[in-house]
Every structure is written in C-alpha cells, then in structure tokens.
C-alpha cells in the first residue's frame, strides 16, 4: 500500500543532502582567466564585464598571490596588445620580451607552483582581429582568405616561445586544422616534452563571446569578402558529431586536455566529449554567460550567487574536469 522507497528521505535536511550529494565543487576544479595589459599600477574594470579587470604586470603579481591564498591553482593568460604592435602575421607573439612572455615569468616568480596556461591565437596580435593569417589581400583590403597551414606554423612557434618563458600548458584557441600536431612536434623538437597542450577542441562560433573581444580589443574587422565573424574556422553550433570528430583528432595529435567552449548552452556536447575522451575535459564558461548573470542580478531578476553556483555545478555535473570561469574567485569564496 505504501511505497517501499521514498526518495524524499534523502532530501530531509541540508546535512543529509550534503552527505549524498553527487557533484562537489572545489578550488581544484577551476582555471582563472586573466587579462594582461602594458603599464604600471593598472587594475581597470572591463566595461562590458562588471567586476572583472585588466591587470598590468605589477597588479598581476598581487592577483596571483590572492588566488593562491584562495586555493586556486591555475591561471589562463590573455594579453591586450597595443595596436602599434599588431600586424597580419602575429610577429609580436614571438617576441621573447613580449607582454605574454613577461606575464608568464611574473606569475612563475610570484608563485612557482601556480599552473600557467597561455592563450595561443593570433587574434590579439592581428590587425584584422582574426585567428589566422589573411593571404591574397590586395590593396583596398578586399578579398583574401584566412589560411590554415601557415597559421598553424606560427601557432607552433608561439607555443615554443611560451614554453621557453615557463608556461606549463599552451592553450590553442584558434580552431585551425592540424595545429595540435604542429605544436606538439615543435615542443618535442625543442625539448619541451613536459609542456602540456590544452586544446580548444570543440570551440563553437558563438554569440556569447562579445565581452571577451571587448576586453582584448580583438574583434574581427570588416573586410569585403571575409566575414566579420569566425564561422569559417570555429564550429557551427548546430552540430554535435563534429565536436566528437574534432576532439578525437586533437587527442590523436597530442592534446593533453580538451576543451568545450562555451559552457552552459553546450552541456550536451560536454557529456558527449566526456563519454568518449581518454583525457581530462575542460569547459570555458565564457564572458557572455558571465555578463548575463551579472546584468540580470543587477536588475534584481535573479539571485546572483544562486544562479552562479547552479551553472558551474551543472557544468561539472555534465562532465567537466576543469572549468575556466570568471566566477572562479567568487565560487571558491562561497564554498570555503
């Protein structure tokens, strides 16, 4: 007459719920994205990313020490390159005294045990804001195409430069075909056999990236016959099986960690990748996801912390081993 199993028994109070909880967040789950700029004493809020900042190298040092105190163990570095140093081939990316190289050294000098991951892509260094070199571009900036293989070679050189500066992982975010193999072979040839590759394996051409491009001033410029988007190399968000193919190829080419980007709108992809992957799976909770929570909570429409925690928990529950998130500090402060 009565049900033998009453599932609500395990929901009676918070102590019982916490005892049987399946998904637990910890500082070990998070990668902290950081935006670096030239100058001194700079901690400037990004206009489209409330309570997130661009940091000069001296304030980066202070930030790293704070992250370390919170128990966070990994950062992902991005640099905002002055327009005067941008070109079509990303030459500044190979500068051993460049901003990225100095940022890597700053983190390692501040906290040698902090895991440093570095963005490997041309868009911060490109006058055109694309992740690839544009060739066959005649006078008047019309025509041309984003070329794959020449870009992959530059990305490999960039990765070696980051390894030389002390990076633990390079994180190619470009979605060029074959770049993981180029990077892995270049690292091996130069003796950086322990430098890892975190590959953006399933990176979708998403509308959620706008605030990030504002942070780095890296949005694609408008060129005739070259789309003002990245859909010729980033993935079509209608596709699922393509993500599995891309990820499998990256693992075969030498990726140590694979990433799905964005996060909350792609949890089905996260689970698919987790089910097939033999390496750890990372997820990037991107700037648009961050800003939507900030904006809605500012309006009083949602509870900021409750939605933040629900979303990062959902990302981990879907299969993420690591989460790159602008909420990392806030989450860790709450769970501690």
Secondary structure, 3 states (H helix, E strand, C coil): CCCCCCHHHHHCCHHHHHHCCCCCCCHHHEEEEEEECCCCCCEEEECCEEEEEEECHHHHHHHHHHHHHCCCCEEEEEECCCHHHCECCCHHHHCCCCHHHHHHHHHHHHCCCCEEEEEECCHHHECCCCCCEEECCECCCECCEEECHHHHHHHHHHHHHHHHHCCCEEEECCCCCCHHHHHHHHHHHCCCCCCEEEEEEEEECCHHHHHHHHHHCCCCCCEECECCCCCCCCECCCCCHHHHHHHHHHHHHCCCEEEEECCHHHHHHHHHHHHHCCCEEEEEECHHHHHHHHHHHHCCCCCHHHHHHHHHHHHHHHCCCEEEECCHHHHHHHHC
